[in-house]
Every structure is written in structure tokens, then in C-alpha cells.
């Protein structure tokens, strides 16, 4: 399943932007936990941590801030950064 397919069929309310015909990214500051956990590499627990981080620290200012979320190390960040953008 591609991220494009997920967005079209399972994430209609998440803000998404098409980067190219093959790449669509989701606004990290707009998606709620139930939408995040549908993405590859994001468990329900990590989705909750991401939304909790936003509540505690405010919106992500840069994509790299995702590494501040407990459970997102450099390796996981490298995989996840392709799924998101920050606005």
C-alpha cells in the first residue's frame, strides 16, 4: 500500500500536499493520532506520542523536531520524514 493510496482511501481529512505524482506528504501539525497510526511505520502508541508532543510543545517548527518525540531516533526519522511536511 502506498501513501497515496492511504491518503485517498483512509485519510480524507488529513491535510496532504502532492509533491510529485508519486509523492504525497501529510502536514505533521494537522493529522490526528487516528490518522497518523494508519501510516507505515507509525504505531498507535507513536501516533499518540506525536500528538501529545504537539499539545505540550506547540506545532512542529521543522521536520527535524520529530526526533524530539520519544521513540523517534535517527533511523526511524529517516523513514518517517518522507511522509510529512511542516507548515
VMD Tcl script that draws the C-alpha trace (Angstrom):
set ca {
  {0.00 0.00 0.00}
  {1.41 3.36 -0.99}
  {0.97 6.57 0.98}
  {-1.06 7.93 -1.94}
  {-3.49 5.05 -1.59}
  {-3.74 5.58 2.17}
  {-4.48 9.25 1.75}
  {-7.11 8.69 -0.92}
  {-8.93 5.90 0.85}
  {-8.25 6.19 4.56}
  {-7.08 9.72 5.32}
  {-9.52 12.03 3.57}
  {-9.48 14.63 6.37}
  {-5.72 14.86 6.80}
  {-4.15 17.83 5.09}
  {-1.99 16.46 2.33}
  {0.10 18.02 -0.38}
  {1.20 16.31 -3.56}
  {4.94 16.81 -4.04}
  {5.13 14.89 -7.33}
  {2.90 12.34 -9.00}
  {4.47 9.65 -6.80}
  {4.87 11.51 -3.51}
  {2.19 12.96 -1.24}
  {3.05 14.24 2.22}
  {0.85 14.94 5.22}
  {1.07 18.06 7.38}
  {2.62 16.82 10.62}
  {0.84 19.56 12.55}
  {-2.64 18.78 11.20}
  {-3.02 14.99 11.34}
  {-4.63 13.50 14.42}
  {-3.45 10.28 16.10}
  {-6.00 8.04 14.40}
  {-4.82 9.29 11.00}
  {-1.12 9.04 11.87}
  {-1.35 5.42 13.01}
  {-2.60 4.39 9.59}
  {0.71 5.35 8.04}
  {3.50 2.82 7.58}
  {5.96 2.81 10.47}
  {3.67 4.57 12.96}
  {2.13 2.50 15.73}
  {-0.88 3.70 17.73}
  {1.50 4.42 20.62}
  {3.82 6.55 18.48}
  {0.87 8.40 16.96}
  {-0.27 9.34 20.47}
  {3.24 10.49 21.37}
  {3.38 12.72 18.29}
  {0.06 14.40 19.07}
  {0.95 14.69 22.76}
  {4.24 16.37 21.80}
  {2.31 18.93 19.74}
  {-0.01 19.66 22.65}
  {2.86 20.10 25.08}
  {5.34 21.96 22.86}
  {3.17 23.55 20.20}
  {3.34 22.82 16.49}
  {6.42 21.29 14.97}
  {8.52 24.13 13.54}
  {10.74 21.90 11.43}
  {10.50 18.31 10.32}
  {13.64 17.51 12.30}
  {11.71 18.30 15.51}
  {10.06 14.92 15.06}
  {13.27 13.45 16.50}
  {12.34 15.06 19.83}
  {9.40 12.65 20.16}
  {10.29 9.68 22.35}
  {10.63 6.63 20.11}
  {11.80 8.53 17.04}
  {15.52 8.07 16.67}
  {17.61 8.91 13.63}
  {16.80 5.65 11.83}
  {13.03 5.96 12.28}
  {13.17 9.67 11.44}
  {14.87 8.90 8.13}
  {11.95 6.61 7.23}
  {9.19 8.91 8.51}
  {10.45 12.20 7.07}
  {9.26 11.12 3.63}
  {5.66 11.01 4.90}
  {5.37 14.53 6.28}
  {5.84 18.23 5.78}
  {5.62 21.01 8.36}
  {3.57 24.12 7.76}
}
mol new
graphics top color blue
foreach p $ca { graphics top sphere $p radius 0.5 }
foreach p [lrange $ca 0 end-1] q [lrange $ca 1 end] { graphics top cylinder $p $q radius 0.2 }
display resetview
